[in-house]
């Protein structure tokens, strides 16, 4: 079997995961559309645009040729932005075959169709969705490339595929990997927590303190569980690494691009100003739009996501959004989640 793994594309998270694979002894081919970026990675072993302080292992090579990147590879890791996923997979299809392990690490939805990334990948590659693996969990790229201890989860409906991905990424020194069969829950948790992280950043930007942020994070989990259960996810997944774990790290850290975007919104910047100041994709913005449509499609209340939608796309004032959340009708905490979900969570 080949010792080569291909990573698409060379953003911060794709590059960080390429480093994990390289540390595990694989030859890693990193695909980028940019000749300049490929030359930098190959000649200087850096990717300064996305990870300015990182030095990349010598067994990572970059190429703008997808045919070259995919030649003689045993597995492909796709870390394209959600809005580019379908197009990237269309380009990948001529080089993909069913015996190849396919993992993705993108946390978002296709906004127009509300489809999860595994569904988009399956449709474009002609692959069985059950054979695709998603990697998710609390993991800042900036810490992974410094070999700081990190724990993630890989999920697939195919237990053998999940186990193969676990073997691929597991590093006993700093990168621990668990498996999970609830692919839907892991994908939903990874995407939806970005919305709550935006809200947490916005709360910090408004100067509201820890009480408000703790409430946002906790009630955000309730929203994630409600919509997840309607879409077939296991509620317990949201209590694990892909749910609470990822929400904690994304909603409380300045490494988080979603938190930073929310923080700037809270300080009074417009969405256009926020986007102009970021050099990376902020998935939570697109995901907020998708969640707005999901809440209607599945008839699920998502008040935090709804207020963030109004701030982002209807130019509502962030303080008015907080006032709207605080002024909602009185609720019973347990009754605000479906009884059967609560019983399963605490069984």
MOJO-V771893 format. One record per residue. N is the residue number from 1. RES is the residue in three letters. SS is DSSP state (@ for helix, = for strand, . for the rest). OMEGA is omega as a letter, one per 40 degrees, with the letter a starting at -180 (* if undefined). D_CENTER is the distance of its C-alpha to the mean C-alpha in Angstrom with 1 decimal. Layout:
((N/RES/SS/OMEGA/D_CENTER) (N/RES/SS/OMEGA/D_CENTER))
This chain:
((1/UNK/./i/29.8) (2/UNK/./i/28.2) (3/UNK/./a/26.5) (4/UNK/=/i/24.3) (5/UNK/=/a/20.6) (6/UNK/=/a/19.1) (7/UNK/=/i/15.8) (8/UNK/=/e/14.8) (9/UNK/./a/14.3) (10/UNK/./i/15.4) (11/UNK/./a/13.0) (12/UNK/@/a/12.2) (13/UNK/@/i/9.5) (14/UNK/@/i/11.5) (15/UNK/@/i/14.6) (16/UNK/@/i/13.7) (17/UNK/@/i/13.1) (18/UNK/@/i/16.2) (19/UNK/@/i/18.0) (20/UNK/@/a/17.3) (21/UNK/@/i/18.7) (22/UNK/@/i/21.5) (23/UNK/@/i/22.4) (24/UNK/./i/22.6) (25/UNK/./a/25.3) (26/UNK/./i/23.8) (27/UNK/=/a/24.7) (28/UNK/=/i/21.5) (29/UNK/=/a/21.7) (30/UNK/=/a/19.2) (31/UNK/=/i/19.4) (32/UNK/./i/19.5) (33/UNK/./a/21.4) (34/UNK/./i/23.1) (35/UNK/@/a/26.4) (36/UNK/@/i/26.5) (37/UNK/@/i/23.1) (38/UNK/@/i/24.2) (39/UNK/@/i/27.6) (40/UNK/@/a/26.2) (41/UNK/@/a/24.0) (42/UNK/@/a/27.1) (43/UNK/@/a/29.7) (44/UNK/@/a/28.3) (45/UNK/./i/25.3) (46/UNK/./i/23.3) (47/UNK/=/a/20.4) (48/UNK/./a/21.6) (49/UNK/./a/19.7) (50/UNK/./a/16.3) (51/UNK/=/a/17.5) (52/UNK/./a/21.1) (53/UNK/./a/22.3) (54/UNK/./i/21.1) (55/UNK/./a/23.7) (56/UNK/./i/22.3) (57/UNK/./a/24.2) (58/UNK/./a/27.0) (59/UNK/./i/25.8) (60/UNK/=/i/22.9) (61/UNK/=/a/24.4) (62/UNK/=/i/23.0) (63/UNK/=/i/24.4) (64/UNK/./i/24.2) (65/UNK/./i/25.6) (66/UNK/@/i/23.4) (67/UNK/@/i/26.5) (68/UNK/@/a/27.0) (69/UNK/@/a/23.5) (70/UNK/@/a/23.6) (71/UNK/./i/27.2) (72/UNK/./i/28.0) (73/UNK/./i/24.4) (74/UNK/./a/23.6) (75/UNK/=/i/19.8) (76/UNK/=/i/17.2) (77/UNK/=/a/13.6) (78/UNK/=/i/11.8) (79/UNK/./i/9.2) (80/UNK/./i/10.4) (81/UNK/./a/9.2) (82/UNK/@/a/9.2) (83/UNK/@/a/12.7) (84/UNK/@/a/13.9) (85/UNK/@/a/12.7) (86/UNK/@/a/16.1) (87/UNK/@/i/18.2) (88/UNK/@/a/16.8) (89/UNK/@/i/17.4) (90/UNK/@/i/20.8) (91/UNK/@/a/21.7) (92/UNK/@/a/20.6) (93/UNK/@/a/22.7) (94/UNK/@/a/26.1) (95/UNK/@/a/25.0) (96/UNK/./i/23.1) (97/UNK/./a/25.0) (98/UNK/./a/24.5) (99/UNK/./a/25.4) (100/UNK/./i/22.4) (101/UNK/=/a/19.5) (102/UNK/=/a/16.3) (103/UNK/=/i/12.9) (104/UNK/=/a/9.6) (105/UNK/./a/6.3) (106/UNK/./a/4.7) (107/UNK/./a/2.5) (108/UNK/./i/6.0) (109/UNK/=/i/9.7) (110/UNK/=/a/12.8) (111/UNK/./a/14.5) (112/UNK/./a/17.9) (113/UNK/./a/17.9) (114/UNK/./a/15.2) (115/UNK/=/i/14.3) (116/UNK/=/a/11.2) (117/UNK/@/i/10.1) (118/UNK/@/i/12.4) (119/UNK/@/i/15.2) (120/UNK/@/i/15.0) (121/UNK/@/a/15.1) (122/UNK/@/a/17.9) (123/UNK/@/a/19.9) (124/UNK/@/a/19.9) (125/UNK/@/a/20.7) (126/UNK/./a/23.0) (127/UNK/./i/21.4) (128/UNK/./i/21.4) (129/UNK/@/a/18.1) (130/UNK/@/a/19.2) (131/UNK/@/a/19.2) (132/UNK/./a/15.6) (133/UNK/=/i/13.3) (134/UNK/=/i/9.6) (135/UNK/=/a/8.6) (136/UNK/=/i/6.4) (137/UNK/./a/8.0) (138/UNK/./a/9.4) (139/UNK/./i/9.5) (140/UNK/./i/10.6) (141/UNK/@/a/11.5) (142/UNK/@/i/14.8) (143/UNK/@/i/15.7) (144/UNK/@/a/14.9) (145/UNK/./i/17.3) (146/UNK/./i/19.8) (147/UNK/./i/19.8) (148/UNK/./a/19.1) (149/UNK/./a/18.7) (150/UNK/=/i/15.1) (151/UNK/=/a/14.4) (152/UNK/=/i/11.6) (153/UNK/=/i/11.9) (154/UNK/=/a/12.4) (155/UNK/=/i/13.2) (156/UNK/./i/15.6) (157/UNK/./i/18.7) (158/UNK/./a/20.6) (159/UNK/@/i/21.4) (160/UNK/@/i/22.7) (161/UNK/@/i/19.7) (162/UNK/@/i/17.5) (163/UNK/@/i/20.4) (164/UNK/@/i/20.5) (165/UNK/@/i/16.9) (166/UNK/@/i/17.7) (167/UNK/@/a/20.8) (168/UNK/@/a/19.2) (169/UNK/@/a/16.8) (170/UNK/./i/18.9) (171/UNK/=/a/20.7) (172/UNK/./a/23.2) (173/UNK/./a/23.5) (174/UNK/./a/20.0) (175/UNK/=/a/17.1) (176/UNK/=/a/17.5) (177/UNK/=/i/15.9) (178/UNK/=/i/16.5) (179/UNK/=/i/16.6) (180/UNK/=/i/16.1) (181/UNK/./a/17.6) (182/UNK/./a/15.7) (183/UNK/@/a/13.2) (184/UNK/@/a/13.1) (185/UNK/@/a/12.5) (186/UNK/@/i/9.6) (187/UNK/@/a/7.8) (188/UNK/@/a/9.2) (189/UNK/@/a/8.5) (190/UNK/@/i/4.8) (191/UNK/@/a/5.4) (192/UNK/@/a/8.8) (193/UNK/@/i/8.6) (194/UNK/@/i/7.7) (195/UNK/@/a/11.1) (196/UNK/@/i/12.8) (197/UNK/@/i/11.8) (198/UNK/@/i/13.4) (199/UNK/@/i/16.3) (200/UNK/@/i/16.7) (201/UNK/@/i/16.9) (202/UNK/@/i/19.4) (203/UNK/@/i/21.4) (204/UNK/@/i/21.8) (205/UNK/@/i/22.7) (206/UNK/./i/25.3) (207/UNK/./a/26.6) (208/UNK/./i/26.4) (209/UNK/@/a/25.8) (210/UNK/@/a/24.4) (211/UNK/@/a/25.9) (212/UNK/@/a/24.1) (213/UNK/@/i/20.7) (214/UNK/@/i/21.2) (215/UNK/@/i/22.2) (216/UNK/@/a/19.2) (217/UNK/@/a/16.8) (218/UNK/@/i/19.1) (219/UNK/@/i/19.8) (220/UNK/@/i/16.1) (221/UNK/@/i/15.7) (222/UNK/@/i/18.8) (223/UNK/@/i/17.3) (224/UNK/@/a/14.2) (225/UNK/@/a/16.8) (226/UNK/@/a/19.2) (227/UNK/@/i/17.2) (228/UNK/@/a/15.6) (229/UNK/@/i/19.2) (230/UNK/@/a/20.4) (231/UNK/./i/18.0) (232/UNK/./i/19.1) (233/UNK/./i/16.6) (234/UNK/./a/18.3) (235/UNK/@/a/18.3) (236/UNK/@/i/18.5) (237/UNK/@/a/15.0) (238/UNK/@/i/14.0) (239/UNK/@/a/16.4) (240/UNK/./a/14.7) (241/UNK/@/a/12.2) (242/UNK/@/a/9.2) (243/UNK/@/a/10.9) (244/UNK/@/a/13.4) (245/UNK/@/a/12.4) (246/UNK/@/i/8.9) (247/UNK/@/i/10.6) (248/UNK/@/a/13.5) (249/UNK/@/a/12.0) (250/UNK/@/a/9.9) (251/UNK/@/a/12.9) (252/UNK/@/a/15.6) (253/UNK/./i/15.1) (254/UNK/./i/16.3) (255/UNK/./a/14.0) (256/UNK/./i/11.2) (257/UNK/@/i/11.4) (258/UNK/@/i/10.7) (259/UNK/@/a/13.5) (260/UNK/@/i/15.6) (261/UNK/@/i/15.5) (262/UNK/@/i/16.5) (263/UNK/@/i/19.1) (264/UNK/@/i/20.7) (265/UNK/@/i/20.9) (266/UNK/@/i/22.6) (267/UNK/./i/25.0) (268/UNK/./i/26.1) (269/UNK/./i/24.4) (270/UNK/./i/23.8) (271/UNK/@/i/20.6) (272/UNK/@/i/22.2) (273/UNK/@/i/23.1) (274/UNK/@/a/19.6) (275/UNK/@/i/18.2) (276/UNK/@/a/21.2) (277/UNK/@/a/20.6) (278/UNK/./i/17.0) (279/UNK/./i/16.9) (280/UNK/./a/13.1) (281/UNK/./i/10.9) (282/UNK/./a/10.1) (283/UNK/@/a/7.6) (284/UNK/@/a/9.1) (285/UNK/@/i/12.4) (286/UNK/@/a/12.0) (287/UNK/@/i/10.3) (288/UNK/@/i/13.4) (289/UNK/@/i/15.6) (290/UNK/@/a/14.3) (291/UNK/@/i/14.7) (292/UNK/@/i/18.1) (293/UNK/@/i/19.1) (294/UNK/@/a/17.8) (295/UNK/@/i/19.8) (296/UNK/@/a/22.8) (297/UNK/@/a/22.3) (298/UNK/./i/22.0) (299/UNK/./a/24.3) (300/UNK/./i/22.1) (301/UNK/./i/22.6) (302/UNK/./a/19.6) (303/UNK/@/i/21.6) (304/UNK/@/i/19.0) (305/UNK/@/a/16.8) (306/UNK/@/a/20.2) (307/UNK/@/i/21.5) (308/UNK/@/i/18.5) (309/UNK/@/a/19.0) (310/UNK/@/i/22.6) (311/UNK/@/a/21.9) (312/UNK/@/a/19.6) (313/UNK/@/i/21.5) (314/UNK/./i/24.9) (315/UNK/./i/25.5) (316/UNK/./i/26.3) (317/UNK/./a/27.1) (318/UNK/@/i/24.5) (319/UNK/@/i/27.4) (320/UNK/@/i/28.5) (321/UNK/@/i/25.1) (322/UNK/@/i/25.5) (323/UNK/@/i/29.1) (324/UNK/@/i/28.1) (325/UNK/@/a/25.8) (326/UNK/@/a/28.6) (327/UNK/./i/31.3) (328/UNK/./i/30.0) (329/UNK/./i/32.5) (330/UNK/./a/32.9) (331/UNK/./i/30.9) (332/UNK/./a/31.2) (333/UNK/./a/28.1) (334/UNK/./a/28.5) (335/UNK/./i/29.4) (336/UNK/./i/26.4) (337/UNK/./i/24.5) (338/UNK/./a/26.0) (339/UNK/@/a/28.7) (340/UNK/@/i/27.6) (341/UNK/@/a/24.0) (342/UNK/@/a/25.5) (343/UNK/@/i/28.0) (344/UNK/@/a/25.4) (345/UNK/@/a/23.3) (346/UNK/./i/26.5) (347/UNK/./*/28.4))
